Amino acid sequence: MDDFIVLTNEDGEEERFQFIDSIEMDGKVYFVLTPAQEEESPDDGGEGEDDEEEDIVILRMDTNEESGEETLVSIEDDDEVDRVFDLFIQQSEEYAEIDDLEDDDDDGDMG
């Protein structure tokens, strides 16, 4: 299942993102997103190699203390972004290991 969210940037323009994961770190919640790919024709002008790389966007969930409204905000601190990304990679590898173990269990002899 693909989960998409639409965010409004600082210029008031809507941008569509695919939700990849949420990460909790130091009591804060972060969203890992990638810009949604628009449907395009198969002829990409010979730049097919770029399709393998996806941009990752990491935003922090902040809560307005007065209104209680939650918003996703850009992270200015590069060290914070790096720590969240490292945790995301670590969790992704753990998920992959679990999937591999489940696949191995599925391949077991049934009788």
N, C-alpha and C positions, 0 to 999 in steps of 0.2 A: 504494500500500500504506500502510495506517495503522499506525503504531507506537505502542503504548500501554505505559505503565509504571505500576506501582502503588507509591506511596510511603507510608510511615508517618509521620504528623506527630508533633509533640512530645506530643500528647495520646494517642498510641497508636492513632489512627484512620487507616484506610487511605483514601487519596485516589488517584483514577485521573487520569492526565495523558496527553495526546497529545504525543509527541516531535516537535518541529519541526526542530531543528538542534542541532549541537554546534559550539562556537566555541573555538578555541585563542587565548589571549592571555597574554603575559608568562609563558609556560611552564606555564600552568594551563588546565584544560579546563572549559568551562561548558556546561550544557545549557539550551536554550531550549524551554520547554514551555508548553502551554496546558491548563487544566483540561478534562477530558473532558466533553462535553455528554451528559447523560442523555437517552435517547429520551423525548420528551414529545409530547403531542397537538398537532396543528396549531393549535389555538386557544391562543394565547399571551397572551390577555388584553389585546390591543391594544398590546403592547410590542415589536412586531416590529423596530423600528428598533434596539433594543439588540442584536439578533442579529448585526448587522454588525460590532460591536466584540468582539474577543476579548481576554481577559486574557492577558498574557504573564507567565510565571514564569521567572526566570533563577536557576539554582542552580549552585554551584561544586562540582566533584569534588575532594574531599580524601581523602588516603590516610593512614590511621593508621600511624605509623612503626613501632609495636611489632608490630601484627598484620598489617599490609599490607592491611587491609580498606579498600575504597573506599566512601565515602558521599557523597551529595549534601547540601550544606549551604546554608542561606540566606546571602545576602550582606548584611552590615550596612552596608557602605560605599556610600553612594549614588553617589559618583563612579565606583566600580568597576562598579556596575550600569549606569550611564549609558554608560561606555566599551564594555562588552560589548554593550549594546543598539545603540549606534551602529555597532559592527562587524558585528553581525547584520544591520542594515538595509543597510549597504554591501554585504555579501556577497549578500543577497537581491536587491538591484538588479543586481549582477553576474550572478547566476544568471538573472534575468529577461532581461538583455541577451543572454546565451548562448542561451536558449530562443528569443528573437526571431530571432537569426541562424540557428538551426537550422530554424525555421519558414520563414524566407525561402529557405533552401536547398531545402527540401522543395517549395516553390512554383515552383522553376526549371523551365525547359522540358525535357521528357523526350524530345525527339526531333525 
